[in-house]
């Protein structure tokens, strides 16, 4: 069984045929889905789907693009949302300096609030970082010094140096369909040598469809294509890679109770 550790089931491209999307994924061997929120207004919808579908779980968090619109969101709101039994993660959160849709200082402040909640609840923090390696690594290390918290870098596309830093902090790395792209040679080299107990797979659906589905709306079913490609990079069977990543997901997201 595979688990799509990061998808947006409520986003346009998936939500219109959500039952069909889930059915196609299950038929492809995907037996679990972590549905990610990016703004507070999505939380109820994401949780409602997780309540309805036994193999879907939910996250609560604010994407860095949305930070300006949630500058006043306190830890209390996040903490209250994590009480729900289907909420197993905090995020996605982090820093995005590529688009700069939100003020960088506001992004940082909100990122730290998410980390505090992850530390208090023990729920894993799902981190988005783009063109912000130095600040992301510095905040993660500084906050880890205040007390440990579980976390992962989702849709990893950063440098080998950044990978080494976050692995040293105890984080997990999740690979999306980007790893299958022809121009992703550096990422492929990193993926081939990630520690076995620190690797997950995801789609980030409806975005970033892997080869051979480039140009299409990405679906959680395509987790199987990414996993098959990563297995080849690592010289293991797709079945072994599925077993490893599902075991890692269960350990990291222990509230899911697989």
C-alpha positions in Angstrom: 0.0 0.0 0.0 1.1 3.5 -0.8 0.1 6.7 1.0 -0.1 10.1 -0.7 1.3 12.2 2.1 0.3 15.5 0.6 -2.6 16.3 -1.7 -5.3 19.0 -1.9 -8.6 17.1 -2.4 -10.6 20.3 -2.1 -8.9 22.1 -4.9 -10.2 22.7 -8.4 -9.3 19.8 -10.6 -10.0 17.2 -7.9 -13.0 18.4 -5.9 -15.4 18.3 -8.8 -14.9 14.5 -9.0 -13.6 13.7 -5.6 -15.1 10.3 -5.4 -13.7 9.3 -8.8 -10.3 10.7 -7.8 -10.2 8.6 -4.7 -11.5 5.5 -6.5 -8.8 5.8 -9.1 -6.1 6.2 -6.5 -7.3 3.2 -4.5 -7.3 1.1 -7.6 -3.7 2.2 -8.2 -2.7 0.9 -4.8 -2.9 4.2 -2.8 -4.6 3.3 0.5 -4.2 6.6 2.4 -4.4 10.3 1.7 -3.3 13.4 3.8 -5.4 16.2 2.6 -3.7 19.5 3.2 -5.2 22.9 4.1 -3.6 26.2 3.1 -5.9 28.8 4.7 -8.3 28.8 7.7 -11.4 29.0 5.5 -10.5 25.5 4.1 -10.2 23.8 7.5 -13.8 22.7 7.8 -14.0 21.4 4.3 -10.8 19.4 4.6 -11.9 17.9 7.9 -15.4 17.1 6.6 -13.8 15.0 3.8 -11.6 13.2 6.3 -14.7 12.5 8.5 -16.5 11.0 5.5 -13.6 8.9 4.1 -11.9 6.4 6.4 -8.6 6.6 4.5 -8.3 10.4 4.3 -6.8 12.5 7.1 -6.6 16.3 7.4 -4.1 19.0 8.2 -4.7 22.5 9.5 -2.4 25.3 8.7 -1.7 28.5 6.7 0.5 28.4 3.5 3.1 31.2 3.4 1.3 32.7 0.4 -1.7 33.3 2.7 0.3 34.7 5.6 -0.7 38.3 5.1 -4.4 37.3 5.3 -3.8 35.4 8.6 -1.3 37.7 10.3 -3.4 37.8 13.5 -4.1 34.0 13.6 -2.9 32.9 17.0 -1.8 29.6 18.3 -5.1 29.1 20.1 -7.0 28.7 16.8 -4.5 26.1 15.5 -4.5 24.2 18.8 -8.3 24.1 18.9 -8.5 22.7 15.4 -6.0 19.9 16.2 -8.3 18.5 18.8 -10.3 16.9 16.0 -9.5 13.2 15.7 -9.0 13.3 11.9 -6.5 16.2 12.1 -3.1 14.5 12.2 -0.7 17.3 11.0 0.0 21.1 11.2 0.5 22.9 7.9 1.3 23.4 5.3 3.4 26.4 6.6 6.8 27.8 5.9 8.5 30.4 3.7 8.1 31.2 0.0 10.4 33.9 -1.3 9.9 32.9 -5.0 6.5 34.5 -5.3 6.6 36.7 -2.2 2.8 36.8 -2.0 3.1 37.7 1.7 5.5 39.9 3.6 8.5 37.9 4.6 8.5 38.9 8.3 4.8 37.9 8.5 5.7 34.5 6.9 8.4 34.0 9.5 6.2 34.9 12.5 3.4 32.6 11.3 5.9 29.8 10.6 7.1 30.0 14.2 3.6 29.9 15.6 3.0 26.7 13.6 6.2 25.2 15.0 5.1 26.1 18.6 1.8 24.2 18.0 3.6 21.2 16.5 5.9 21.2 19.6 3.0 21.4 22.0 0.7 18.8 20.3 3.4 16.4 18.9 1.7 16.6 15.5 4.1 16.7 12.6 4.8 20.1 10.9 4.4 20.1 7.1 6.9 22.6 5.7 6.8 24.4 2.3 10.0 26.2 1.4 10.9 27.8 -1.9 13.9 30.1 -2.5 14.2 30.4 1.3 16.7 27.7 2.3 18.8 29.9 4.6 16.0 31.4 6.6 14.1 28.1 6.7 17.1 26.2 8.0 17.9 28.9 10.6 14.4 29.0 12.0 14.1 25.3 12.1 17.4 25.0 14.0 16.6 27.8 16.4 13.2 26.5 17.2 14.5 23.0 17.6 16.8 24.4 20.3 13.7 25.5 22.2 12.4 21.9 22.2 12.0 19.1 19.7 9.1 18.9 17.3 8.3 16.4 14.4 8.4 17.9 10.9 8.9 17.2 7.2 9.9 19.1 4.2 7.1 18.5 1.6 7.7 18.5 -2.1 11.5 18.6 -1.6 13.4 20.5 -4.3 16.2 22.1 -2.3 19.9 21.6 -2.3 21.9 18.7 -0.9 23.3 21.0 1.8 19.7 21.9 2.9 18.8 18.2 2.9 21.8 17.4 5.2 20.8 20.2 7.6 17.2 19.1 7.9 18.1 15.5 8.2 20.5 16.4 11.0 17.6 18.1 12.8 15.6 14.9 12.5 13.2 15.9 9.8 11.7 13.7 7.1 11.8 14.5 3.3 8.8 14.0 1.0 9.3 13.6 -2.7 6.7 14.7 -5.3 6.4 14.1 -9.0 9.1 16.7 -9.6 11.7 14.0 -9.0 10.6 12.3 -12.2 11.3 15.4 -14.4 14.2 15.2 -16.8 15.8 18.4 -15.5 15.7 17.1 -11.9 19.1 15.4 -11.9 20.3 17.0 -8.7 17.1 16.1 -6.9 17.3 12.5 -8.2 20.8 12.2 -6.8 19.6 13.3 -3.4 16.5 11.0 -3.5 18.7 8.0 -4.3 20.6 8.4 -1.0 18.0 9.6 1.5 18.0 7.6 4.7 15.5 4.8 4.4 13.6 5.9 7.5 13.2 9.5 6.4 11.5 9.3 3.0 7.9 9.8 2.0 6.2 10.2 -1.4 3.4 12.6 -2.3 1.7 14.2 -5.3 0.8 17.7 -4.2 -2.2 17.1 -6.4 -3.7 18.8 -8.4 -0.2 20.2 -9.1 3.1 18.7 -10.4 1.9 15.6 -12.3 4.8 13.2 -12.6 6.1 11.6 -15.8 4.3 10.1 -17.8 1.4 12.4 -16.9 3.0 15.8 -17.5 0.6 18.5 -18.6 -2.4 16.7 -16.9 -4.2 17.6 -13.7 -2.3 15.6 -11.1 -4.2 13.0 -9.1 -3.3 11.0 -6.0 -3.3 7.9 -8.1 0.0 9.2 -9.6 1.7 8.5 -6.3 2.3 5.1 -7.8 4.3 6.6 -10.7 6.5 8.7 -8.4 7.1 5.8 -6.1 8.0 3.5 -8.9 10.5 6.1 -10.2 12.0 6.6 -6.8 12.3 2.8 -6.3 14.3 2.7 -9.5 16.6 5.4 -8.3 17.2 3.6 -5.0 17.6 0.1 -6.6 14.7 -1.4 -4.7 11.4 -2.9 -5.8 8.3 -0.7 -6.0 6.8 -3.0 -3.3 9.7 -2.4 -1.0 9.5 1.4 -1.5 5.8 1.3 -0.8 6.4 -0.7 2.4 9.1 1.7 3.5 7.2 4.9 2.9 4.0 3.6 4.4 5.9 2.5 7.5 7.6 6.0 7.7 4.2 7.7 7.4 2.7 5.6 10.1 5.6 6.4 12.5 5.6 10.1 11.7 1.8 10.6 11.7 1.1 8.3 14.6 -2.3 9.9 15.2 -3.5 8.3 11.9 -3.3 4.9 13.7 -2.7 2.9 10.5 
